[in-house]
Amino acid sequence: MSLDKATVTRIAHLARIKVPDAELDHLVGELGTILNFVEQLNEVDTEGVSPIASVVAARLPRRDDVVSDGGYAEDILANAPERTGGYFVVPKVVE
């Protein structure tokens, strides 16, 4: 794809980037190189290739989804200043 100064100026305006006129020639070349690379990537045949999240075929270890109380109730309540019947006792805040 061929770019000119007017196109680069328009892209900079749309991106809300202030580009000095002295840098436009350099950006024309840089953006042209990037777009040529993207065109090369578009030529790659990816038919039948499934998308992947990782190049390593690994599965995360999983545990059974079992509901429990955690088994630490006594350890947690040991730090409570006051408790009753397995619960924290807190001061009344609503009248």
N, CA, C and O atoms as CSV, one atom per row, in Angstrom:
chain,resi,resn,atom,element,x,y,z
A,1,MET,N,N,0.837,-1.171,0.000
A,1,MET,CA,C,0.000,0.000,0.000
A,1,MET,C,C,0.880,1.230,0.000
A,1,MET,O,O,1.854,1.311,0.748
A,2,SER,N,N,0.539,2.169,-0.827
A,2,SER,CA,C,1.333,3.378,-0.970
A,2,SER,C,C,0.749,4.494,-0.118
A,2,SER,O,O,-0.455,4.750,-0.142
A,3,LEU,N,N,1.613,5.147,0.626
A,3,LEU,CA,C,1.201,6.255,1.477
A,3,LEU,C,C,1.865,7.536,1.001
A,3,LEU,O,O,2.967,7.504,0.452
A,4,ASP,N,N,1.202,8.652,1.209
A,4,ASP,CA,C,1.794,9.948,0.938
A,4,ASP,C,C,1.667,10.822,2.190
A,4,ASP,O,O,1.099,10.402,3.198
A,5,LYS,N,N,2.203,12.037,2.110
A,5,LYS,CA,C,2.189,12.923,3.275
A,5,LYS,C,C,0.771,13.264,3.714
A,5,LYS,O,O,0.500,13.374,4.910
A,6,ALA,N,N,-0.129,13.429,2.759
A,6,ALA,CA,C,-1.508,13.787,3.105
A,6,ALA,C,C,-2.175,12.658,3.887
A,6,ALA,O,O,-2.917,12.913,4.836
A,7,THR,N,N,-1.914,11.409,3.490
A,7,THR,CA,C,-2.499,10.269,4.196
A,7,THR,C,C,-1.926,10.160,5.607
A,7,THR,O,O,-2.663,9.910,6.561
A,8,VAL,N,N,-0.632,10.346,5.737
A,8,VAL,CA,C,0.000,10.280,7.059
A,8,VAL,C,C,-0.508,11.414,7.940
A,8,VAL,O,O,-0.733,11.213,9.134
A,9,THR,N,N,-0.690,12.596,7.373
A,9,THR,CA,C,-1.236,13.717,8.134
A,9,THR,C,C,-2.658,13.401,8.600
A,9,THR,O,O,-3.022,13.716,9.732
A,10,ARG,N,N,-3.452,12.787,7.743
A,10,ARG,CA,C,-4.831,12.413,8.106
A,10,ARG,C,C,-4.832,11.353,9.206
A,10,ARG,O,O,-5.627,11.435,10.142
A,11,ILE,N,N,-3.951,10.359,9.102
A,11,ILE,CA,C,-3.846,9.320,10.136
A,11,ILE,C,C,-3.447,9.947,11.465
A,11,ILE,O,O,-4.009,9.599,12.504
A,12,ALA,N,N,-2.491,10.860,11.448
A,12,ALA,CA,C,-2.052,11.531,12.675
A,12,ALA,C,C,-3.197,12.350,13.270
A,12,ALA,O,O,-3.373,12.386,14.487
A,13,HIS,N,N,-3.971,13.004,12.409
A,13,HIS,CA,C,-5.110,13.784,12.904
A,13,HIS,C,C,-6.146,12.874,13.557
A,13,HIS,O,O,-6.649,13.185,14.636
A,14,LEU,N,N,-6.468,11.757,12.915
A,14,LEU,CA,C,-7.443,10.825,13.474
A,14,LEU,C,C,-6.962,10.224,14.785
A,14,LEU,O,O,-7.768,9.944,15.672
A,15,ALA,N,N,-5.645,10.023,14.916
A,15,ALA,CA,C,-5.070,9.452,16.136
A,15,ALA,C,C,-4.811,10.529,17.187
A,15,ALA,O,O,-4.345,10.234,18.287
A,16,ARG,N,N,-5.116,11.780,16.838
A,16,ARG,CA,C,-4.903,12.905,17.750
A,16,ARG,C,C,-3.433,13.012,18.177
A,16,ARG,O,O,-3.111,13.247,19.341
A,17,ILE,N,N,-2.550,12.827,17.172
A,17,ILE,CA,C,-1.107,12.925,17.403
A,17,ILE,C,C,-0.584,14.116,16.612
A,17,ILE,O,O,-0.838,14.224,15.412
A,18,LYS,N,N,0.133,14.997,17.264
A,18,LYS,CA,C,0.722,16.141,16.579
A,18,LYS,C,C,2.054,15.702,15.987
A,18,LYS,O,O,2.975,15.313,16.705
A,19,VAL,N,N,2.136,15.773,14.658
A,19,VAL,CA,C,3.352,15.366,13.966
A,19,VAL,C,C,3.925,16.592,13.248
A,19,VAL,O,O,3.255,17.188,12.405
A,20,PRO,N,N,5.158,16.966,13.583
A,20,PRO,CA,C,5.784,18.093,12.877
A,20,PRO,C,C,5.988,17.766,11.397
A,20,PRO,O,O,6.192,16.610,11.027
A,21,ASP,N,N,5.931,18.794,10.564
A,21,ASP,CA,C,6.094,18.596,9.115
A,21,ASP,C,C,7.448,17.973,8.774
A,21,ASP,O,O,7.571,17.267,7.773
A,22,ALA,N,N,8.457,18.232,9.597
A,22,ALA,CA,C,9.793,17.694,9.331
A,22,ALA,C,C,9.834,16.175,9.477
A,22,ALA,O,O,10.711,15.528,8.904
A,23,GLU,N,N,8.907,15.597,10.228
A,23,GLU,CA,C,8.905,14.148,10.454
A,23,GLU,C,C,7.982,13.388,9.503
A,23,GLU,O,O,7.957,12.157,9.530
A,24,LEU,N,N,7.230,14.088,8.669
A,24,LEU,CA,C,6.273,13.420,7.793
A,24,LEU,C,C,6.952,12.475,6.811
A,24,LEU,O,O,6.472,11.361,6.602
A,25,ASP,N,N,8.067,12.900,6.199
A,25,ASP,CA,C,8.755,12.024,5.241
A,25,ASP,C,C,9.215,10.737,5.903
A,25,ASP,O,O,9.101,9.657,5.324
A,26,HIS,N,N,9.732,10.855,7.113
A,26,HIS,CA,C,10.188,9.670,7.848
A,26,HIS,C,C,9.008,8.743,8.168
A,26,HIS,O,O,9.114,7.525,8.028
A,27,LEU,N,N,7.881,9.331,8.600
A,27,LEU,CA,C,6.717,8.519,8.936
A,27,LEU,C,C,6.091,7.854,7.721
A,27,LEU,O,O,5.545,6.756,7.831
A,28,VAL,N,N,6.161,8.501,6.568
A,28,VAL,CA,C,5.654,7.872,5.337
A,28,VAL,C,C,6.396,6.562,5.097
A,28,VAL,O,O,5.780,5.548,4.769
A,29,GLY,N,N,7.707,6.580,5.259
A,29,GLY,CA,C,8.505,5.364,5.068
A,29,GLY,C,C,8.231,4.319,6.129
A,29,GLY,O,O,8.090,3.136,5.817
A,30,GLU,N,N,8.152,4.746,7.382
A,30,GLU,CA,C,7.920,3.811,8.487
A,30,GLU,C,C,6.549,3.142,8.369
A,30,GLU,O,O,6.446,1.920,8.481
A,31,LEU,N,N,5.509,3.927,8.146
A,31,LEU,CA,C,4.167,3.351,8.020
A,31,LEU,C,C,4.053,2.470,6.777
A,31,LEU,O,O,3.357,1.454,6.792
A,32,GLY,N,N,4.726,2.854,5.720
A,32,GLY,CA,C,4.733,2.031,4.516
A,32,GLY,C,C,5.359,0.667,4.773
A,32,GLY,O,O,4.864,-0.352,4.290
A,33,THR,N,N,6.450,0.651,5.535
A,33,THR,CA,C,7.113,-0.611,5.877
A,33,THR,C,C,6.195,-1.491,6.728
A,33,THR,O,O,6.114,-2.701,6.515
A,34,ILE,N,N,5.511,-0.882,7.682
A,34,ILE,CA,C,4.594,-1.641,8.541
A,34,ILE,C,C,3.454,-2.223,7.719
A,34,ILE,O,O,3.107,-3.392,7.886
A,35,LEU,N,N,2.869,-1.423,6.835
A,35,LEU,CA,C,1.753,-1.914,6.019
A,35,LEU,C,C,2.200,-3.003,5.048
A,35,LEU,O,O,1.444,-3.939,4.788
A,36,ASN,N,N,3.407,-2.897,4.512
A,36,ASN,CA,C,3.922,-3.965,3.642
A,36,ASN,C,C,4.084,-5.268,4.414
A,36,ASN,O,O,3.802,-6.343,3.884
A,37,PHE,N,N,4.538,-5.180,5.662
A,37,PHE,CA,C,4.678,-6.380,6.483
A,37,PHE,C,C,3.317,-7.009,6.757
A,37,PHE,O,O,3.177,-8.231,6.713
A,38,VAL,N,N,2.313,-6.180,7.041
A,38,VAL,CA,C,0.966,-6.697,7.277
A,38,VAL,C,C,0.423,-7.364,6.014
A,38,VAL,O,O,-0.254,-8.388,6.102
A,39,GLU,N,N,0.708,-6.806,4.858
A,39,GLU,CA,C,0.280,-7.430,3.602
A,39,GLU,C,C,0.951,-8.791,3.418
A,39,GLU,O,O,0.327,-9.725,2.915
A,40,GLN,N,N,2.206,-8.908,3.820
A,40,GLN,CA,C,2.891,-10.208,3.754
A,40,GLN,C,C,2.216,-11.209,4.679
A,40,GLN,O,O,2.055,-12.374,4.316
A,41,LEU,N,N,1.822,-10.775,5.860
A,41,LEU,CA,C,1.139,-11.671,6.792
A,41,LEU,C,C,-0.209,-12.120,6.244
A,41,LEU,O,O,-0.633,-13.250,6.488
A,42,ASN,N,N,-0.884,-11.246,5.508
A,42,ASN,CA,C,-2.178,-11.612,4.933
A,42,ASN,C,C,-2.043,-12.683,3.859
A,42,ASN,O,O,-3.021,-13.362,3.546
A,43,GLU,N,N,-0.852,-12.850,3.289
A,43,GLU,CA,C,-0.639,-13.858,2.251
A,43,GLU,C,C,-0.450,-15.260,2.827
A,43,GLU,O,O,-0.506,-16.239,2.082
A,44,VAL,N,N,-0.232,-15.374,4.116
A,44,VAL,CA,C,-0.012,-16.671,4.747
A,44,VAL,C,C,-1.329,-17.448,4.787
A,44,VAL,O,O,-2.365,-16.928,5.200
A,45,ASP,N,N,-1.261,-18.706,4.349
A,45,ASP,CA,C,-2.454,-19.552,4.340
A,45,ASP,C,C,-2.682,-20.102,5.747
A,45,ASP,O,O,-1.895,-20.909,6.242
A,46,THR,N,N,-3.758,-19.662,6.378
A,46,THR,CA,C,-4.086,-20.126,7.722
A,46,THR,C,C,-5.342,-20.990,7.728
A,46,THR,O,O,-5.948,-21.203,8.778
A,47,GLU,N,N,-5.723,-21.475,6.586
A,47,GLU,CA,C,-6.909,-22.337,6.480
A,47,GLU,C,C,-6.670,-23.628,7.261
A,47,GLU,O,O,-5.667,-24.311,7.052
A,48,GLY,N,N,-7.579,-23.951,8.144
A,48,GLY,CA,C,-7.478,-25.182,8.919
A,48,GLY,C,C,-6.604,-25.075,10.152
A,48,GLY,O,O,-6.417,-26.066,10.859
A,49,VAL,N,N,-6.067,-23.904,10.427
A,49,VAL,CA,C,-5.237,-23.714,11.608
A,49,VAL,C,C,-6.120,-23.157,12.714
A,49,VAL,O,O,-6.723,-22.094,12.571
A,50,SER,N,N,-6.186,-23.885,13.808
A,50,SER,CA,C,-7.040,-23.434,14.898
A,50,SER,C,C,-6.309,-22.394,15.737
A,50,SER,O,O,-5.093,-22.480,15.909
A,51,PRO,N,N,-7.038,-21.416,16.259
A,51,PRO,CA,C,-6.394,-20.419,17.120
A,51,PRO,C,C,-5.954,-21.058,18.431
A,51,PRO,O,O,-6.618,-21.950,18.959
A,52,ILE,N,N,-4.822,-20.587,18.944
A,52,ILE,CA,C,-4.301,-21.139,20.191
A,52,ILE,C,C,-3.988,-19.993,21.147
A,52,ILE,O,O,-3.742,-18.864,20.723
A,53,ALA,N,N,-4.003,-20.294,22.414
A,53,ALA,CA,C,-3.644,-19.308,23.422
A,53,ALA,C,C,-2.196,-19.486,23.865
A,53,ALA,O,O,-1.599,-18.570,24.430
A,54,SER,N,N,-1.635,-20.660,23.611
A,54,SER,CA,C,-0.264,-20.938,24.018
A,54,SER,C,C,0.341,-21.933,23.042
A,54,SER,O,O,-0.374,-22.738,22.445
A,55,VAL,N,N,1.642,-21.878,22.882
A,55,VAL,CA,C,2.307,-22.826,21.998
A,55,VAL,C,C,2.624,-24.135,22.707
A,55,VAL,O,O,3.019,-25.114,22.073
A,56,VAL,N,N,2.451,-24.146,24.013
A,56,VAL,CA,C,2.718,-25.343,24.803
A,56,VAL,C,C,1.390,-26.024,25.116
A,56,VAL,O,O,0.480,-25.410,25.672
A,57,ALA,N,N,1.292,-27.291,24.753
A,57,ALA,CA,C,0.066,-28.033,25.048
A,57,ALA,C,C,0.094,-28.465,26.504
A,57,ALA,O,O,0.700,-29.479,26.850
A,58,ALA,N,N,-0.561,-27.692,27.348
A,58,ALA,CA,C,-0.561,-27.999,28.778
A,58,ALA,C,C,-1.956,-27.788,29.328
A,58,ALA,O,O,-2.700,-26.925,28.862
A,59,ARG,N,N,-2.297,-28.572,30.307
A,59,ARG,CA,C,-3.571,-28.412,30.993
A,59,ARG,C,C,-3.293,-28.022,32.431
A,59,ARG,O,O,-2.370,-28.541,33.060
A,60,LEU,N,N,-4.083,-27.122,32.938
A,60,LEU,CA,C,-3.918,-26.708,34.322
A,60,LEU,C,C,-4.481,-27.775,35.242
A,60,LEU,O,O,-5.521,-28.365,34.949
A,61,PRO,N,N,-3.801,-28.027,36.354
A,61,PRO,CA,C,-4.351,-29.000,37.301
A,61,PRO,C,C,-5.635,-28.457,37.911
A,61,PRO,O,O,-5.729,-27.272,38.229
A,62,ARG,N,N,-6.599,-29.312,38.069
A,62,ARG,CA,C,-7.879,-28.906,38.623
A,62,ARG,C,C,-8.205,-29.754,39.838
A,62,ARG,O,O,-7.809,-30.916,39.927
A,63,ARG,N,N,-8.925,-29.163,40.762
A,63,ARG,CA,C,-9.372,-29.897,41.925
A,63,ARG,C,C,-10.879,-30.051,41.832
A,63,ARG,O,O,-11.535,-29.330,41.079
A,64,ASP,N,N,-11.416,-30.959,42.570
A,64,ASP,CA,C,-12.854,-31.149,42.588
A,64,ASP,C,C,-13.525,-29.923,43.186
A,64,ASP,O,O,-13.032,-29.334,44.148
A,65,ASP,N,N,-14.651,-29.548,42.604
A,65,ASP,CA,C,-15.414,-28.408,43.093
A,65,ASP,C,C,-16.352,-28.895,44.184
A,65,ASP,O,O,-17.493,-29.278,43.927
A,66,VAL,N,N,-15.839,-28.872,45.413
A,66,VAL,CA,C,-16.572,-29.393,46.554
A,66,VAL,C,C,-16.840,-28.248,47.521
A,66,VAL,O,O,-15.931,-27.494,47.868
A,67,VAL,N,N,-18.082,-28.122,47.950
A,67,VAL,CA,C,-18.440,-27.092,48.919
A,67,VAL,C,C,-18.041,-27.566,50.305
A,67,VAL,O,O,-18.373,-28.678,50.713
A,68,SER,N,N,-17.321,-26.704,51.028
A,68,SER,CA,C,-16.920,-27.044,52.390
A,68,SER,C,C,-16.826,-25.756,53.200
A,68,SER,O,O,-16.879,-24.659,52.644
A,69,ASP,N,N,-16.686,-25.897,54.506
A,69,ASP,CA,C,-16.533,-24.719,55.355
A,69,ASP,C,C,-15.075,-24.286,55.441
A,69,ASP,O,O,-14.758,-23.310,56.121
A,70,GLY,N,N,-14.220,-24.975,54.781
A,70,GLY,CA,C,-12.800,-24.653,54.798
A,70,GLY,C,C,-12.040,-25.413,55.852
A,70,GLY,O,O,-10.832,-25.612,55.725
A,71,GLY,N,N,-12.734,-25.847,56.904
A,71,GLY,CA,C,-12.073,-26.624,57.938
A,71,GLY,C,C,-11.211,-25.806,58.871
A,71,GLY,O,O,-10.454,-26.377,59.657
A,72,TYR,N,N,-11.297,-24.489,58.813
A,72,TYR,CA,C,-10.449,-23.646,59.643
A,72,TYR,C,C,-11.263,-22.779,60.594
A,72,TYR,O,O,-10.742,-21.782,61.093
A,73,ALA,N,N,-12.504,-23.115,60.861
A,73,ALA,CA,C,-13.365,-22.261,61.682
A,73,ALA,C,C,-12.759,-22.007,63.059
A,73,ALA,O,O,-12.755,-20.865,63.518
A,74,GLU,N,N,-12.260,-23.012,63.712
A,74,GLU,CA,C,-11.689,-22.829,65.052
A,74,GLU,C,C,-10.435,-21.971,65.020
A,74,GLU,O,O,-10.207,-21.169,65.926
A,75,ASP,N,N,-9.616,-22.134,63.976
A,75,ASP,CA,C,-8.411,-21.317,63.860
A,75,ASP,C,C,-8.769,-19.845,63.659
A,75,ASP,O,O,-8.130,-18.958,64.225
A,76,ILE,N,N,-9.785,-19.598,62.856
A,76,ILE,CA,C,-10.203,-18.220,62.592
A,76,ILE,C,C,-10.835,-17.609,63.835
A,76,ILE,O,O,-10.511,-16.481,64.209
A,77,LEU,N,N,-11.724,-18.341,64.466
A,77,LEU,CA,C,-12.400,-17.815,65.659
A,77,LEU,C,C,-11.470,-17.674,66.859
A,77,LEU,O,O,-11.811,-16.975,67.813
A,78,ALA,N,N,-10.321,-18.310,66.839
A,78,ALA,CA,C,-9.369,-18.188,67.939
A,78,ALA,C,C,-8.873,-16.754,68.078
A,78,ALA,O,O,-8.454,-16.353,69.164
A,79,ASN,N,N,-8.914,-15.971,66.995
A,79,ASN,CA,C,-8.459,-14.579,67.040
A,79,ASN,C,C,-9.574,-13.600,67.390
A,79,ASN,O,O,-9.317,-12.407,67.547
A,80,ALA,N,N,-10.787,-14.079,67.513
A,80,ALA,CA,C,-11.912,-13.183,67.787
A,80,ALA,C,C,-11.889,-12.708,69.228
A,80,ALA,O,O,-11.646,-13.506,70.133
A,81,PRO,N,N,-12.139,-11.409,69.464
A,81,PRO,CA,C,-12.194,-10.936,70.846
A,81,PRO,C,C,-13.380,-11.527,71.597
A,81,PRO,O,O,-13.307,-11.746,72.806
A,82,GLU,N,N,-14.480,-11.785,70.878
A,82,GLU,CA,C,-15.647,-12.391,71.509
A,82,GLU,C,C,-16.373,-13.231,70.461
A,82,GLU,O,O,-16.522,-12.824,69.309
A,83,ARG,N,N,-16.821,-14.413,70.888
A,83,ARG,CA,C,-17.547,-15.282,69.966
A,83,ARG,C,C,-18.626,-16.039,70.707
A,83,ARG,O,O,-18.545,-16.266,71.915
A,84,THR,N,N,-19.655,-16.430,69.937
A,84,THR,CA,C,-20.755,-17.196,70.504
A,84,THR,C,C,-21.235,-18.196,69.464
A,84,THR,O,O,-21.583,-17.818,68.345
A,85,GLY,N,N,-21.254,-19.450,69.827
A,85,GLY,CA,C,-21.795,-20.485,68.954
A,85,GLY,C,C,-21.130,-20.590,67.594
A,85,GLY,O,O,-21.801,-20.860,66.598
A,86,GLY,N,N,-19.853,-20.387,67.539
A,86,GLY,CA,C,-19.150,-20.521,66.266
A,86,GLY,C,C,-19.223,-19.281,65.396
A,86,GLY,O,O,-18.896,-19.359,64.211
A,87,TYR,N,N,-19.641,-18.130,65.934
A,87,TYR,CA,C,-19.760,-16.882,65.180
A,87,TYR,C,C,-19.047,-15.772,65.920
A,87,TYR,O,O,-18.860,-15.844,67.135
A,88,PHE,N,N,-18.639,-14.723,65.175
A,88,PHE,CA,C,-18.096,-13.519,65.777
A,88,PHE,C,C,-19.218,-12.730,66.444
A,88,PHE,O,O,-20.324,-12.658,65.908
A,89,VAL,N,N,-18.954,-12.153,67.576
A,89,VAL,CA,C,-19.892,-11.236,68.216
A,89,VAL,C,C,-19.417,-9.831,67.922
A,89,VAL,O,O,-18.272,-9.475,68.201
A,90,VAL,N,N,-20.318,-9.026,67.348
A,90,VAL,CA,C,-19.970,-7.643,67.005
A,90,VAL,C,C,-20.972,-6.715,67.664
A,90,VAL,O,O,-22.091,-7.128,67.966
A,91,PRO,N,N,-20.590,-5.474,67.890
A,91,PRO,CA,C,-21.513,-4.533,68.515
A,91,PRO,C,C,-22.662,-4.193,67.569
A,91,PRO,O,O,-22.501,-4.199,66.348
A,92,LYS,N,N,-23.796,-3.904,68.138
A,92,LYS,CA,C,-24.977,-3.522,67.366
A,92,LYS,C,C,-24.740,-2.147,66.740
A,92,LYS,O,O,-24.331,-1.213,67.430
A,93,VAL,N,N,-24.997,-2.019,65.434
A,93,VAL,CA,C,-24.767,-0.744,64.759
A,93,VAL,C,C,-26.072,-0.143,64.241
A,93,VAL,O,O,-26.092,1.030,63.866
A,94,VAL,N,N,-27.163,-0.913,64.208
A,94,VAL,CA,C,-28.442,-0.424,63.725
A,94,VAL,C,C,-29.390,-0.341,64.897
A,94,VAL,O,O,-29.526,-1.304,65.651
A,95,GLU,N,N,-30.046,0.787,65.066
A,95,GLU,CA,C,-30.986,0.960,66.171
A,95,GLU,C,C,-32.383,0.601,65.714
A,95,GLU,O,O,-33.328,0.679,66.499
